[in-house]
Amino acid sequence: MTTLLLANAATSNPALPQRVPSPVRGSGLTRIRLRVLIPQQRHQQPVISHLVSACGLSVNISQALLKRNDRPGQFDLELTGTIGQLQAGLAYLASLDLVIQGKPNPDGDGWYC
């Protein structure tokens, strides 16, 4: 599997993934897996939908947990797109001041967060 480097220009969060596997060789698409914590006050905003409509990303939600009592919701996402689309999506998430945690071992089957 080909490994590409994703520039972390959108945010200085060291937890974001730096090495990204390309799901299809020669496709020009790249996939990243990450966990996003969405605070209670943003639960009614279309955060995930914006990644698709405005950033052009394909989004797979592998796990979701919305919590009550002012606790953040948790989404394990797999984002697929071009490097530019991924950078735009990460910049959007960072602009909302969401906690973003990367999964540094894309070949493993457990989330590292």
N, C-alpha and C positions, 0 to 999 in steps of 0.2 A: 504494500500500500504506500502510495506517495505521501510524503509529509511536506506541508507548506508552512511558512511562517506568517502569522497574522500580526501586523503592526498594532500595538496597543496605544494608538494615538488618541483614541476616544476618551480614555480615562487612565488614571495612574493606579488603578486597582490591581495589585499584584496577583490577585486570585483568578484573574481572567486567564483563559487558556492561551498559551503562546505557540504551541505546536498543534497543528490542525490536520487531520487526515482528509484526503480527497476521496469521496465515496466512489467516484467513477473516473478512471484515468482518462485524461484528454477531454473531460466534459467541461472544464472551466469552473466547476462548482466545488465548493468546499463546505465541510460540515463541522460544526462545533457543538459541544454539549455543555450546558451550564445550568445552574440553579439560580433563580431570581426570587428574591423575597419582596413581596408587594405589601406595603403597609395598609392598614384598614382604610385610611382615607382615600386610597387609590383603587379600592376593590370595584367601584362602579365605573372606572375609566377603562376604555378598550385598549389596554396596554398591549396584549398579545395580538389583537386584530391590527393594530398600527404597524407591527413588525411585518405583517403580510401586505397590507394595503399601501403603506407609504414607503417601506424599505424593500419590498419585492422578495422577501424571504419566504421559504417554505418552512413552516413551523410544525414540529411534532411534539405534543405534550406527552411525555412519558409518565409523569406523575404530577398530581396537583392536590394541594391541601389548603383550603381556605379556613382560617381560624377566626374566632370571634374574640371579644373582649380586648380589643386594641392590639392583638397579636398579628404579625405579618402573615400573609398567605405565601405559600411556597410552591413554585413551579419548576419542575425539572424539564428543560427544553432541549430539543435538538434543532438547531437552526441550519438550514442549507441555503447557499446562495453564492454569488461571486464574492471576492474579497471586499470589493467596494460596498456591496449590499450588507455584508456582515459588519463592516466598519460603521456604516450608517445605523444599523440596528443597535450595535453596542453604544454608539454615541447617543442615540435616543434613550436607551435604558439608563445610561449614566446621567443624562440631563434631568431625569426624574428623581435622581438621588436614591435609586433603588440599590439594595445590596445584591451584588452579582458575584456568584462563586463559580469558578471554572472546574472542570473535570480534567485534571492534567494527564490522566492515563486513559486515552481513548480506546485502548485495546482491552481494558479491564471491564468487568461487568458491574462493579459497585461504584456508587457516587462517592467522590472524595470531597467532602465539604466540612 
